[in-house]
């Protein structure tokens, strides 16, 4: 094959498969080394779930972005903090799911956005343990805090849709309705 610039290569577009190879430069800021990876290997590596036990957590794009965060059972109220979105992180997605809950145990999992000038928009489905279903919606210019009260289970996704908004979507199962607020309740 003659020497070609990457921009001159033919695109595979929709025919891309998991076994196709990508060229990577490992450690570009240190000692760069040319390496290969299949699309499947890269996709799998970037999708490994991240476990968070009985602790508060500050989400980061590098460690948690695009991955499932498995939040373990908590022995006290815990706050999970989302970073302030920037123009270069629009589309950044965090998905947080309950892991290991067996029943509501008297503790909340709370989600807040760092910085105080970014808000939630959208809503979540509330599955009441009394077999009622309802929607819970944010006030986009006010709510930077989501309190999941006494969860039995939850699966929540947050997507940075602007530099001042995260779309919140998903569901919460509990006997107590979750709330969007401007501060912890």
N, C-alpha and C positions, 0 to 999 in steps of 0.2 A: 504494500500500500504506500502510495506516495505521501510525503509529508503534507498534512492538511491542518488548517486551523480548526479548532473545535466548532466554531461558528459555521464552517463549511461542510460539516458532516451532515448526513441525512438523519432527520428525526425519525424515531420509531413511533412516536405518539401513542395511539391506541393499541399498537401491537406489542407494547412492553410487557414482559413476563417476569415472574419472580426470579428465574434463573439468569436473566440478562445481567451483564457485568457493568459496573461503574468504576471509573478511575477516581481515586481519592488521594489527597496529600495528607498524610498523618503528621500531626504536630507541626503545622505551618509556621507557628511563631517560635518554635525551638529548633529542632533538627528535622527538617522536612524529609519524609520518606514516601515515595510513590507506593501505593497499595491498591489492591482490587477488592471489591465486595459485590456480592450479588444484590439485586434489588430486594429479594426476599430476606437476606441476612440483615440488610440495613433496616428494612421495615420492622423486622422482629426486634432488633436491638433498640430501636427508638420507641417501641410500644411496650416494653417491659413495665408492668405495673410497679408503682412505688408504694411501699407499705409505710403507714404512719401509725404508730401505736397509741398509747395513752398520753398524748402530748399535744400542745398547741403547735401550729405549723405556719410558716411563712412560705407560700408558694413562689417558685421561681420559674422563669421560662426554661432555663437550662435543664433543670432536674424534673420538673412536673409538667411542663407544657406538652400538650398532645398525648399525655399518658393518663392512665387511670390511677388515681390516688386512692388507696384502700385505707380508710380511716377506721382504726380499731375501736373497740369499746372503750369508753372513757369513764374515769372514776370521779370526775368533776367537770364542770362546764369547760369547754375548750374552744379557742378561737382559731380559725383558719383565715389567714390574711392573704388577699390577692394583691399583686403588684399593680401600681398605676400603669395603665396602658399608654404606650407612646405611638407615634406615627409608624415606627418600624415594627411594632408588635401587634398591629391590627390583625385580627383573625386568630390570635393566640387563644388556645382553648385549654381549659382545665376541667377535668371530670373527677368528681369526688364521690365515692360510694362507701356505704357502711360495710364493714367487714367484721364478722364475728359477733354481731349483736344477737342476743337471744330474746330480749324483751326490753321494753322501756325501763330504764333503771334510775330515773330521777336526775339525769344530767343532759344538758343541751350541747349541741354542736353549733357554733356560731360562725358566720362568714362575714368578714368585713373587707373593705377595700382600703388600702393604705392611702394616705395623703389627704383625705377629706374633701376632695373636689371631683370625685368620680362616683358614679351612681349605678345602681342596678336598674335594668328595664326588663320587661317581660313578666313571666309568671311561672308558677309551679303548680302541679297537681297535688292536692292533698287527699290522701287515702286515709280516712278516719278509721280507726280500729273498730268503730261501731258500724262499719259498712256504709258510710256516707262518702261521697266523692264531691270535691269542690275545687275551685281555682283560687289561688292566692296571687295577687298582683302587686307589683311595686309602683311607687310614685317616682318616675324617672328623674325628676329634678331634686329629689329629697333623700331617697333611701340608699344608704351606703352600708347597710347592715341587714343580714338575714339570720334570724334565729330559728333553728330547727329544734323545737321543744321536745324533749323526751322521745327521741326517735326509736322506732322499732326497725325501720329500714329507710334508706334514702339513696337516690341516684341523681346527682345534680351536675349540670354542665354550665360552665360560665365561658362566654366568648367575648373577647374584646372587640366591640363593633365600632368604637370611636375612642378618642383620647379621653373622653369623659363618661363612657358607658360600657358596662358589661351586660350582655344578654344573659339572663338567668332562665334556665329551663330544666325540667326534670320532674321528679316526684318525691314526696315524703310520706311515709306511713307512720302514724302516731295517733295517740288519743288526744293530743293537743295540737291545734292548728299552728303551723309555722307563721312567722311574722316578718315583714320587711319594715325596717325602722331607720331612724337616723342615729340611733345608739342602742347598745345592748338593753334588752328589757328583761 
